[in-house]
Amino acid sequence: MFRDRVVNLPDTDAVTGFLQEFPTSVIFKAGTCHKTMQGFGFVQEKLEHREDLMVGIIRVVEARPASNLVSEKTGIRHESPQVILFKDGQAVFDLDNWSITPETLDEGLAHVPPTGDVVQSDNVTRSDLTPYQQLLEQYLAGNIDDRQFELAYTSLYRDDASLRSRQEVEVLGSIFGDVDRHIEMHMMMGGRTNTDLVRQRAQAAYEALKQL
């Protein structure tokens, strides 16, 4: 399973040991906002069946020296989120921020063809969706109004740097779409939002989250 191939790299020793043991592998630098959530969702999707590739995770805020060491070793300027693909101990491909997409990851992975059979599996790592489910329950039950929900949900999503699957990200992002763009347009339009459409999307998202 994918989660069994994910290793936390909290310090420089962990980075050095990881690359020595797994010279052909992936390092993902996790940031502090929803760009990390979306980027990691794509990474998980593309690596779910690549059992030949280990994934090292660096939480940049908590492990900045580890992140700096990777930059020193590779010459790649630090960004977060950031994906760096290593082959035989050398960085051969990197992506960061919104450039992390399924298509660009496919381009990168072409540098490292699978070393064995690609295992097909329906097992997908699930993350904690409780904060979203509880907020949706409050809104749909009428305990908070439309404006309170919009502010709380977009703030929660924008600041969410959890490592989630692409399926989870798609459901969570289905209510307001591009949250940065939504907040910008919301301010330009003086707070006017189609509340009926938001409620419909919120109900659909809530039902989808229960199925994940």
PyRosetta script that sets phi, psi and omega in degrees:
from pyrosetta import init, pose_from_sequence

init()
pose = pose_from_sequence("MFRDRVVNLPDTDAVTGFLQEFPTSVIFKAGTCHKTMQGFGFVQEKLEHREDLMVGIIRVVEARPASNLVSEKTGIRHESPQVILFKDGQAVFDLDNWSITPETLDEGLAHVPPTGDVVQSDNVTRSDLTPYQQLLEQYLAGNIDDRQFELAYTSLYRDDASLRSRQEVEVLGSIFGDVDRHIEMHMMMGGRTNTDLVRQRAQAAYEALKQL")
pose.set_psi(1, 154.0)
pose.set_omega(1, -177.1)
pose.set_phi(2, -58.7)
pose.set_psi(2, -45.4)
pose.set_omega(2, -175.5)
pose.set_phi(3, -63.0)
pose.set_psi(3, -23.4)
pose.set_omega(3, 178.2)
pose.set_phi(4, -75.5)
pose.set_psi(4, -11.8)
pose.set_omega(4, 179.7)
pose.set_phi(5, -107.3)
pose.set_psi(5, 10.2)
pose.set_omega(5, 179.3)
pose.set_phi(6, -101.1)
pose.set_psi(6, 126.2)
pose.set_omega(6, -176.8)
pose.set_phi(7, -123.0)
pose.set_psi(7, 129.0)
pose.set_omega(7, 176.0)
pose.set_phi(8, -77.2)
pose.set_psi(8, 135.1)
pose.set_omega(8, -179.6)
pose.set_phi(9, -118.2)
pose.set_psi(9, 87.8)
pose.set_omega(9, -172.3)
pose.set_phi(10, -83.4)
pose.set_psi(10, -14.8)
pose.set_omega(10, -176.4)
pose.set_phi(11, -151.3)
pose.set_psi(11, 178.0)
pose.set_omega(11, -175.3)
pose.set_phi(12, -66.0)
pose.set_psi(12, -36.5)
pose.set_omega(12, 179.0)
pose.set_phi(13, -62.7)
pose.set_psi(13, -38.7)
pose.set_omega(13, 180.0)
pose.set_phi(14, -65.6)
pose.set_psi(14, -39.6)
pose.set_omega(14, 178.2)
pose.set_phi(15, -63.7)
pose.set_psi(15, -47.4)
pose.set_omega(15, -179.3)
pose.set_phi(16, -61.2)
pose.set_psi(16, -45.9)
pose.set_omega(16, -180.0)
pose.set_phi(17, -65.0)
pose.set_psi(17, -39.0)
pose.set_omega(17, 179.9)
pose.set_phi(18, -62.1)
pose.set_psi(18, -47.9)
pose.set_omega(18, -177.7)
pose.set_phi(19, -70.9)
pose.set_psi(19, -28.3)
pose.set_omega(19, 175.5)
pose.set_phi(20, -70.4)
pose.set_psi(20, -41.4)
pose.set_omega(20, -178.6)
pose.set_phi(21, -77.9)
pose.set_psi(21, -34.5)
pose.set_omega(21, -177.2)
pose.set_phi(22, -127.6)
pose.set_psi(22, 74.2)
pose.set_omega(22, -176.6)
pose.set_phi(23, -64.9)
pose.set_psi(23, -22.9)
pose.set_omega(23, 172.2)
pose.set_phi(24, -110.1)
pose.set_psi(24, 107.1)
pose.set_omega(24, -170.7)
pose.set_phi(25, -166.3)
pose.set_psi(25, -173.2)
pose.set_omega(25, -179.5)
pose.set_phi(26, -128.5)
pose.set_psi(26, 138.0)
pose.set_omega(26, 170.2)
pose.set_phi(27, -116.8)
pose.set_psi(27, 131.1)
pose.set_omega(27, 179.5)
pose.set_phi(28, -116.3)
pose.set_psi(28, 121.1)
pose.set_omega(28, 175.3)
pose.set_phi(29, -93.4)
pose.set_psi(29, 117.9)
pose.set_omega(29, -176.9)
pose.set_phi(30, -93.8)
pose.set_psi(30, 129.4)
pose.set_omega(30, 178.4)
pose.set_phi(31, -93.1)
pose.set_psi(31, -147.5)
pose.set_omega(31, -172.7)
pose.set_phi(32, -125.8)
pose.set_psi(32, 19.1)
pose.set_omega(32, -179.9)
pose.set_phi(33, -144.5)
pose.set_psi(33, -173.8)
pose.set_omega(33, -172.8)
pose.set_phi(34, -67.4)
pose.set_psi(34, -15.1)
pose.set_omega(34, 174.1)
pose.set_phi(35, -62.2)
pose.set_psi(35, -36.2)
pose.set_omega(35, 176.4)
pose.set_phi(36, -65.1)
pose.set_psi(36, -45.1)
pose.set_omega(36, -178.9)
pose.set_phi(37, -58.9)
pose.set_psi(37, -47.5)
pose.set_omega(37, -178.9)
pose.set_phi(38, -67.4)
pose.set_psi(38, -45.5)
pose.set_omega(38, -178.1)
pose.set_phi(39, -61.2)
pose.set_psi(39, -43.6)
pose.set_omega(39, -179.9)
pose.set_phi(40, -67.5)
pose.set_psi(40, -32.7)
pose.set_omega(40, 176.3)
pose.set_phi(41, -58.8)
pose.set_psi(41, -42.0)
pose.set_omega(41, 177.6)
pose.set_phi(42, -67.9)
pose.set_psi(42, -40.6)
pose.set_omega(42, 178.9)
pose.set_phi(43, -61.1)
pose.set_psi(43, -45.7)
pose.set_omega(43, 179.8)
pose.set_phi(44, -61.4)
pose.set_psi(44, -42.8)
pose.set_omega(44, 179.9)
pose.set_phi(45, -58.1)
pose.set_psi(45, -45.3)
pose.set_omega(45, -175.2)
pose.set_phi(46, -77.7)
pose.set_psi(46, -25.4)
pose.set_omega(46, -177.4)
pose.set_phi(47, -102.7)
pose.set_psi(47, -1.9)
pose.set_omega(47, -177.8)
pose.set_phi(48, -52.6)
pose.set_psi(48, -39.2)
pose.set_omega(48, -175.1)
pose.set_phi(49, -103.4)
pose.set_psi(49, 4.2)
pose.set_omega(49, 178.6)
pose.set_phi(50, -95.6)
pose.set_psi(50, 77.9)
pose.set_omega(50, -175.9)
pose.set_phi(51, -71.8)
pose.set_psi(51, -4.7)
pose.set_omega(51, 176.7)
pose.set_phi(52, -85.8)
pose.set_psi(52, -6.0)
pose.set_omega(52, -175.5)
pose.set_phi(53, -116.6)
pose.set_psi(53, 121.5)
pose.set_omega(53, 171.9)
pose.set_phi(54, -85.1)
pose.set_psi(54, 155.8)
pose.set_omega(54, -177.9)
pose.set_phi(55, -126.3)
pose.set_psi(55, 118.9)
pose.set_omega(55, 175.5)
pose.set_phi(56, -96.8)
pose.set_psi(56, 132.4)
pose.set_omega(56, -178.7)
pose.set_phi(57, -109.5)
pose.set_psi(57, 126.6)
pose.set_omega(57, 174.0)
pose.set_phi(58, -114.0)
pose.set_psi(58, 114.8)
pose.set_omega(58, 173.1)
pose.set_phi(59, -81.9)
pose.set_psi(59, 102.1)
pose.set_omega(59, -166.6)
pose.set_phi(60, -58.3)
pose.set_psi(60, -41.9)
pose.set_omega(60, -177.1)
pose.set_phi(61, -62.4)
pose.set_psi(61, -42.9)
pose.set_omega(61, -177.7)
pose.set_phi(62, -84.7)
pose.set_psi(62, -18.6)
pose.set_omega(62, -172.2)
pose.set_phi(63, -135.3)
pose.set_psi(63, 52.4)
pose.set_omega(63, -177.2)
pose.set_phi(64, -62.9)
pose.set_psi(64, -39.8)
pose.set_omega(64, 176.8)
pose.set_phi(65, -58.4)
pose.set_psi(65, -36.7)
pose.set_omega(65, 177.6)
pose.set_phi(66, -64.8)
pose.set_psi(66, -41.8)
pose.set_omega(66, 177.7)
pose.set_phi(67, -64.1)
pose.set_psi(67, -42.4)
pose.set_omega(67, 179.9)
pose.set_phi(68, -63.1)
pose.set_psi(68, -36.9)
pose.set_omega(68, 179.6)
pose.set_phi(69, -63.1)
pose.set_psi(69, -41.4)
pose.set_omega(69, 178.1)
pose.set_phi(70, -61.6)
pose.set_psi(70, -42.4)
pose.set_omega(70, 178.3)
pose.set_phi(71, -61.8)
pose.set_psi(71, -41.0)
pose.set_omega(71, 179.9)
pose.set_phi(72, -65.6)
pose.set_psi(72, -42.3)
pose.set_omega(72, -178.5)
pose.set_phi(73, -67.5)
pose.set_psi(73, -34.6)
pose.set_omega(73, -171.5)
pose.set_phi(74, -102.8)
pose.set_psi(74, -22.4)
pose.set_omega(74, -173.6)
pose.set_phi(75, 76.8)
pose.set_psi(75, 10.0)
pose.set_omega(75, -179.6)
pose.set_phi(76, -93.7)
pose.set_psi(76, 123.4)
pose.set_omega(76, -178.9)
pose.set_phi(77, -61.1)
pose.set_psi(77, 136.9)
pose.set_omega(77, -178.7)
pose.set_phi(78, -63.2)
pose.set_psi(78, 134.3)
pose.set_omega(78, 168.8)
pose.set_phi(79, -141.5)
pose.set_psi(79, 162.6)
pose.set_omega(79, 172.3)
pose.set_phi(80, -147.6)
pose.set_psi(80, 132.0)
pose.set_omega(80, -1.9)
pose.set_phi(81, -72.0)
pose.set_psi(81, 158.8)
pose.set_omega(81, -179.4)
pose.set_phi(82, -150.3)
pose.set_psi(82, 139.4)
pose.set_omega(82, 176.6)
pose.set_phi(83, -117.1)
pose.set_psi(83, 128.4)
pose.set_omega(83, 176.7)
pose.set_phi(84, -125.6)
pose.set_psi(84, 125.4)
pose.set_omega(84, 179.3)
pose.set_phi(85, -99.8)
pose.set_psi(85, 126.5)
pose.set_omega(85, 179.5)
pose.set_phi(86, -108.0)
pose.set_psi(86, 140.7)
pose.set_omega(86, 173.4)
pose.set_phi(87, -131.2)
pose.set_psi(87, 120.9)
pose.set_omega(87, -178.3)
pose.set_phi(88, 53.4)
pose.set_psi(88, 38.6)
pose.set_omega(88, 175.6)
pose.set_phi(89, 84.3)
pose.set_psi(89, -2.5)
pose.set_omega(89, -178.9)
pose.set_phi(90, -113.3)
pose.set_psi(90, 138.4)
pose.set_omega(90, 176.9)
pose.set_phi(91, -70.4)
pose.set_psi(91, 125.6)
pose.set_omega(91, -177.7)
pose.set_phi(92, -117.2)
pose.set_psi(92, -9.6)
pose.set_omega(92, -177.7)
pose.set_phi(93, -164.2)
pose.set_psi(93, 142.9)
pose.set_omega(93, 175.9)
pose.set_phi(94, -149.3)
pose.set_psi(94, 152.1)
pose.set_omega(94, 178.3)
pose.set_phi(95, -141.2)
pose.set_psi(95, 154.0)
pose.set_omega(95, 175.6)
pose.set_phi(96, -147.8)
pose.set_psi(96, 160.2)
pose.set_omega(96, 176.5)
pose.set_phi(97, 51.7)
pose.set_psi(97, -133.1)
pose.set_omega(97, -174.8)
pose.set_phi(98, -73.8)
pose.set_psi(98, -7.2)
pose.set_omega(98, 177.6)
pose.set_phi(99, -76.2)
pose.set_psi(99, -7.5)
pose.set_omega(99, 176.6)
pose.set_phi(100, -80.1)
pose.set_psi(100, 101.8)
pose.set_omega(100, -179.4)
pose.set_phi(101, -134.4)
pose.set_psi(101, 165.1)
pose.set_omega(101, 177.1)
pose.set_phi(102, -57.1)
pose.set_psi(102, -38.9)
pose.set_omega(102, -177.0)
pose.set_phi(103, -68.5)
pose.set_psi(103, -44.5)
pose.set_omega(103, -179.0)
pose.set_phi(104, -71.1)
pose.set_psi(104, -32.1)
pose.set_omega(104, 175.9)
pose.set_phi(105, -65.8)
pose.set_psi(105, -37.5)
pose.set_omega(105, 175.4)
pose.set_phi(106, -59.7)
pose.set_psi(106, -41.3)
pose.set_omega(106, 178.8)
pose.set_phi(107, -61.4)
pose.set_psi(107, -43.2)
pose.set_omega(107, -179.4)
pose.set_phi(108, -67.1)
pose.set_psi(108, -44.0)
pose.set_omega(108, -177.5)
pose.set_phi(109, -66.7)
pose.set_psi(109, -18.8)
pose.set_omega(109, 176.0)
pose.set_phi(110, -63.7)
pose.set_psi(110, -20.9)
pose.set_omega(110, 177.5)
pose.set_phi(111, -72.3)
pose.set_psi(111, -19.9)
pose.set_omega(111, -176.7)
pose.set_phi(112, -131.6)
pose.set_psi(112, 82.4)
pose.set_omega(112, 178.9)
pose.set_phi(113, -60.8)
pose.set_psi(113, 151.9)
pose.set_omega(113, 178.6)
pose.set_phi(114, -57.4)
pose.set_psi(114, 141.5)
pose.set_omega(114, -179.8)
pose.set_phi(115, -87.8)
pose.set_psi(115, -10.4)
pose.set_omega(115, -179.7)
pose.set_phi(116, -150.2)
pose.set_psi(116, -164.2)
pose.set_omega(116, 178.3)
pose.set_phi(117, -65.1)
pose.set_psi(117, 137.7)
pose.set_omega(117, 175.1)
pose.set_phi(118, -83.5)
pose.set_psi(118, 117.6)
pose.set_omega(118, -175.4)
pose.set_phi(119, -84.2)
pose.set_psi(119, 124.3)
pose.set_omega(119, 176.5)
pose.set_phi(120, -87.9)
pose.set_psi(120, 130.9)
pose.set_omega(120, -177.6)
pose.set_phi(121, -147.6)
pose.set_psi(121, 145.9)
pose.set_omega(121, 177.0)
pose.set_phi(122, -94.9)
pose.set_psi(122, 0.7)
pose.set_omega(122, -179.7)
pose.set_phi(123, -74.8)
pose.set_psi(123, 124.1)
pose.set_omega(123, 179.2)
pose.set_phi(124, -127.3)
pose.set_psi(124, 132.0)
pose.set_omega(124, 179.9)
pose.set_phi(125, -65.7)
pose.set_psi(125, 129.9)
pose.set_omega(125, 178.9)
pose.set_phi(126, -105.1)
pose.set_psi(126, 146.5)
pose.set_omega(126, 178.8)
pose.set_phi(127, -112.7)
pose.set_psi(127, 177.4)
pose.set_omega(127, -178.2)
pose.set_phi(128, -78.4)
pose.set_psi(128, 113.6)
pose.set_omega(128, -178.9)
pose.set_phi(129, -103.7)
pose.set_psi(129, 6.9)
pose.set_omega(129, -173.9)
pose.set_phi(130, -55.6)
pose.set_psi(130, -45.0)
pose.set_omega(130, -179.0)
pose.set_phi(131, -57.8)
pose.set_psi(131, -39.6)
pose.set_omega(131, 178.9)
pose.set_phi(132, -70.7)
pose.set_psi(132, -43.3)
pose.set_omega(132, -179.4)
pose.set_phi(133, -62.2)
pose.set_psi(133, -42.2)
pose.set_omega(133, -179.9)
pose.set_phi(134, -66.1)
pose.set_psi(134, -40.8)
pose.set_omega(134, 178.6)
pose.set_phi(135, -65.4)
pose.set_psi(135, -42.2)
pose.set_omega(135, 177.7)
pose.set_phi(136, -64.1)
pose.set_psi(136, -39.8)
pose.set_omega(136, 178.2)
pose.set_phi(137, -61.3)
pose.set_psi(137, -42.9)
pose.set_omega(137, 179.3)
pose.set_phi(138, -63.1)
pose.set_psi(138, -41.8)
pose.set_omega(138, -178.6)
pose.set_phi(139, -68.4)
pose.set_psi(139, -49.3)
pose.set_omega(139, -177.3)
pose.set_phi(140, -67.6)
pose.set_psi(140, -24.4)
pose.set_omega(140, 177.4)
pose.set_phi(141, -84.1)
pose.set_psi(141, -6.3)
pose.set_omega(141, 179.0)
pose.set_phi(142, 85.2)
pose.set_psi(142, 13.4)
pose.set_omega(142, -178.4)
pose.set_phi(143, -79.9)
pose.set_psi(143, -22.0)
pose.set_omega(143, 173.0)
pose.set_phi(144, -131.3)
pose.set_psi(144, 149.2)
pose.set_omega(144, -175.8)
pose.set_phi(145, -86.8)
pose.set_psi(145, -179.3)
pose.set_omega(145, -174.3)
pose.set_phi(146, -60.9)
pose.set_psi(146, -44.8)
pose.set_omega(146, -177.5)
pose.set_phi(147, -67.8)
pose.set_psi(147, -40.3)
pose.set_omega(147, 177.6)
pose.set_phi(148, -63.1)
pose.set_psi(148, -41.9)
pose.set_omega(148, 179.8)
pose.set_phi(149, -64.8)
pose.set_psi(149, -46.3)
pose.set_omega(149, -178.2)
pose.set_phi(150, -58.9)
pose.set_psi(150, -46.4)
pose.set_omega(150, -179.6)
pose.set_phi(151, -64.5)
pose.set_psi(151, -46.7)
pose.set_omega(151, -177.5)
pose.set_phi(152, -66.1)
pose.set_psi(152, -42.8)
pose.set_omega(152, -175.6)
pose.set_phi(153, -70.2)
pose.set_psi(153, -47.7)
pose.set_omega(153, -178.2)
pose.set_phi(154, -65.3)
pose.set_psi(154, -35.1)
pose.set_omega(154, 177.2)
pose.set_phi(155, -67.0)
pose.set_psi(155, -42.9)
pose.set_omega(155, 179.2)
pose.set_phi(156, -61.8)
pose.set_psi(156, -45.6)
pose.set_omega(156, -177.6)
pose.set_phi(157, -68.9)
pose.set_psi(157, -44.2)
pose.set_omega(157, -177.0)
pose.set_phi(158, -61.0)
pose.set_psi(158, -36.0)
pose.set_omega(158, -176.4)
pose.set_phi(159, -94.4)
pose.set_psi(159, 7.9)
pose.set_omega(159, -175.4)
pose.set_phi(160, -86.3)
pose.set_psi(160, 112.0)
pose.set_omega(160, 177.4)
pose.set_phi(161, -110.1)
pose.set_psi(161, 24.9)
pose.set_omega(161, 179.4)
pose.set_phi(162, -67.2)
pose.set_psi(162, 152.0)
pose.set_omega(162, 178.2)
pose.set_phi(163, -89.4)
pose.set_psi(163, 97.1)
pose.set_omega(163, -173.7)
pose.set_phi(164, -114.7)
pose.set_psi(164, 159.9)
pose.set_omega(164, 177.3)
pose.set_phi(165, -74.7)
pose.set_psi(165, 161.5)
pose.set_omega(165, 178.8)
pose.set_phi(166, -62.2)
pose.set_psi(166, -37.3)
pose.set_omega(166, 179.9)
pose.set_phi(167, -61.3)
pose.set_psi(167, -44.0)
pose.set_omega(167, 178.1)
pose.set_phi(168, -63.1)
pose.set_psi(168, -44.1)
pose.set_omega(168, -179.3)
pose.set_phi(169, -60.6)
pose.set_psi(169, -41.9)
pose.set_omega(169, -179.1)
pose.set_phi(170, -63.1)
pose.set_psi(170, -41.2)
pose.set_omega(170, 179.0)
pose.set_phi(171, -67.2)
pose.set_psi(171, -46.6)
pose.set_omega(171, -177.6)
pose.set_phi(172, -64.2)
pose.set_psi(172, -32.4)
pose.set_omega(172, -179.1)
pose.set_phi(173, -88.2)
pose.set_psi(173, 1.1)
pose.set_omega(173, -174.4)
pose.set_phi(174, -77.6)
pose.set_psi(174, -16.6)
pose.set_omega(174, -175.7)
pose.set_phi(175, -79.8)
pose.set_psi(175, -49.4)
pose.set_omega(175, -176.4)
pose.set_phi(176, -115.4)
pose.set_psi(176, 1.1)
pose.set_omega(176, 178.8)
pose.set_phi(177, 68.7)
pose.set_psi(177, -141.0)
pose.set_omega(177, 178.1)
pose.set_phi(178, -64.4)
pose.set_psi(178, 104.9)
pose.set_omega(178, -170.7)
pose.set_phi(179, -65.5)
pose.set_psi(179, -35.4)
pose.set_omega(179, 178.0)
pose.set_phi(180, -64.3)
pose.set_psi(180, -44.6)
pose.set_omega(180, 178.5)
pose.set_phi(181, -65.7)
pose.set_psi(181, -39.6)
pose.set_omega(181, -179.9)
pose.set_phi(182, -62.1)
pose.set_psi(182, -46.1)
pose.set_omega(182, -179.6)
pose.set_phi(183, -62.7)
pose.set_psi(183, -40.7)
pose.set_omega(183, 178.5)
pose.set_phi(184, -62.3)
pose.set_psi(184, -47.0)
pose.set_omega(184, -179.9)
pose.set_phi(185, -67.3)
pose.set_psi(185, -36.3)
pose.set_omega(185, 179.2)
pose.set_phi(186, -59.6)
pose.set_psi(186, -42.6)
pose.set_omega(186, 179.5)
pose.set_phi(187, -68.8)
pose.set_psi(187, -39.5)
pose.set_omega(187, -179.4)
pose.set_phi(188, -65.9)
pose.set_psi(188, -33.8)
pose.set_omega(188, -176.2)
pose.set_phi(189, -94.2)
pose.set_psi(189, 10.8)
pose.set_omega(189, 177.0)
pose.set_phi(190, 67.0)
pose.set_psi(190, 28.5)
pose.set_omega(190, 174.9)
pose.set_phi(191, 87.7)
pose.set_psi(191, 6.8)
pose.set_omega(191, -179.3)
pose.set_phi(192, -79.3)
pose.set_psi(192, 126.4)
pose.set_omega(192, -179.3)
pose.set_phi(193, -139.6)
pose.set_psi(193, 145.3)
pose.set_omega(193, 176.0)
pose.set_phi(194, -74.9)
pose.set_psi(194, 93.8)
pose.set_omega(194, -173.2)
pose.set_phi(195, -68.6)
pose.set_psi(195, -30.8)
pose.set_omega(195, 178.8)
pose.set_phi(196, -64.3)
pose.set_psi(196, -42.2)
pose.set_omega(196, -180.0)
pose.set_phi(197, -67.6)
pose.set_psi(197, -40.1)
pose.set_omega(197, 178.3)
pose.set_phi(198, -61.2)
pose.set_psi(198, -42.9)
pose.set_omega(198, -179.2)
pose.set_phi(199, -65.0)
pose.set_psi(199, -39.1)
pose.set_omega(199, 178.0)
pose.set_phi(200, -63.1)
pose.set_psi(200, -44.8)
pose.set_omega(200, 180.0)
pose.set_phi(201, -66.9)
pose.set_psi(201, -36.8)
pose.set_omega(201, 179.2)
pose.set_phi(202, -64.1)
pose.set_psi(202, -40.9)
pose.set_omega(202, 178.7)
pose.set_phi(203, -65.1)
pose.set_psi(203, -43.6)
pose.set_omega(203, -179.9)
pose.set_phi(204, -65.0)
pose.set_psi(204, -40.6)
pose.set_omega(204, 179.2)
pose.set_phi(205, -65.6)
pose.set_psi(205, -40.1)
pose.set_omega(205, -179.9)
pose.set_phi(206, -62.3)
pose.set_psi(206, -43.3)
pose.set_omega(206, 179.3)
pose.set_phi(207, -66.2)
pose.set_psi(207, -38.4)
pose.set_omega(207, 179.5)
pose.set_phi(208, -67.4)
pose.set_psi(208, -38.8)
pose.set_omega(208, 179.8)
pose.set_phi(209, -63.4)
pose.set_psi(209, -34.7)
pose.set_omega(209, 179.8)
pose.set_phi(210, -67.3)
pose.set_psi(210, -22.9)
pose.set_omega(210, -178.2)
pose.set_phi(211, -88.8)
pose.set_psi(211, -13.6)
pose.set_omega(211, -177.8)
pose.set_phi(212, -76.6)
pose.dump_pdb("model.pdb")
